[in-house]
């Protein structure tokens, strides 16, 4: 099975975006722009993480519990022998 990429942007897209944004860097106060970008990224990342957790936590917890119970069961089985 092919592993799915977790990148949001391809390298080429990120380079193009950076080049496009740099055209406007003189127009804006750099520190204000950095703060704004940081706030936007934090907000988007928080929303994406909340959505992922809401969608996947049940599966992750069940898998972790199952793995741990299997480990405990194997340990108990090997001790009895």
C-alpha positions in Angstrom: 0.0 0.0 0.0 1.3 3.4 -1.0 1.9 5.8 1.9 -0.2 9.0 1.6 1.7 12.2 1.7 0.9 14.6 4.5 2.3 17.7 2.8 -0.3 20.5 2.4 1.7 22.2 -0.4 4.1 20.7 -2.9 7.7 22.1 -2.8 7.1 23.9 -6.1 3.8 25.5 -4.9 5.5 26.6 -1.6 8.4 28.2 -3.6 5.9 30.0 -6.0 3.8 31.2 -3.0 6.9 32.5 -1.2 8.0 34.3 -4.4 4.5 35.9 -4.8 4.4 37.0 -1.2 7.9 38.5 -1.4 6.7 40.9 -4.1 4.5 42.6 -1.4 7.0 42.4 1.5 8.0 46.1 1.1 4.4 47.2 1.2 3.7 45.8 4.6 5.3 46.3 8.0 7.3 43.1 8.3 6.7 42.6 12.0 2.9 43.2 11.7 2.7 40.9 8.7 4.6 38.2 10.5 2.2 38.5 13.5 -0.8 38.4 11.2 0.5 35.3 9.3 1.3 33.6 12.6 -2.2 34.3 13.9 -3.8 33.0 10.7 -1.6 29.8 10.7 -2.3 29.2 14.4 -6.0 29.5 13.8 -6.1 27.3 10.7 -3.8 24.7 12.4 -6.0 24.7 15.5 -9.1 24.1 13.4 -7.5 21.4 11.3 -6.2 19.7 14.5 -9.6 19.9 16.2 -11.2 18.4 13.1 -8.6 15.6 12.9 -8.9 14.8 16.6 -12.7 14.7 16.3 -12.6 12.4 13.3 -9.8 10.1 14.4 -9.4 10.0 18.2 -11.9 7.1 18.6 -10.0 4.9 16.2 -6.6 5.9 17.6 -7.7 5.2 21.2 -9.3 1.8 20.3 -6.1 0.8 18.3 -3.8 1.8 21.2 -6.0 -0.1 23.8 -6.1 -3.2 21.6 -2.3 -3.2 21.1 -1.7 -2.8 24.8 -4.2 -5.5 25.7 -2.5 -7.8 23.2 0.9 -7.0 24.8 -0.4 -7.8 28.3 -2.1 -11.0 27.1 1.2 -12.2 25.4 3.1 -11.4 28.6 0.7 -13.3 30.8 0.7 -16.3 28.3 4.5 -16.4 28.3 4.6 -16.3 32.1 2.3 -19.4 32.4 4.5 -21.6 30.2 
